[in-house]
Amino acid sequence: MAQRPLMVVVGGTTRVGVATLLGAQAAGYRTCSLDLHEAAAADFSLIVDVRDERAIEVAFKQIDALDSLVYVAETMIFARVKETTWEQWNDVMSVNVRGPMLCLKHAAAKLKPEQGSVIMLSSVSAHLGADGL
């Protein structure tokens, strides 16, 4: 019997992440969540901080082959630009920009050739902006 395809969801404990895991399972996928916390909805979870490249590398070494990578992890700053600290800005960039690149970097060799897929989601704020600069 062929093994079911595997979808890795980065950010599997978010609302969108849980919905993605459940939808993937309904479509016949095995699911793995990469997140700061264990995802009850996933078939298995790996605890990973996407700000840490070594943790990402170690996580993907535990996965043999994957059919789909979905990145939904994100963080936001709830402050005006003039009140935003460098540490807050760096954290947002680490999770929302560097994190997806690092996950793709370490997942690329595990994606099935010519049939693997990558989906990167962003919040509506990326398109509409936030109020109150």
Secondary structure, DSSP 4 states (H G I P E B T S, - for coil): -PPPPEEEEETTTSHHHHHHHHHHHHTT-EEEEEESS--TTSSEEEE--TT-HHHHHHHHHT---BSEEEE-------S-GGG--HHHHHHHHIIIIIHHHHHHHHHGGGBPTTT-EEEE---THHHH--S--
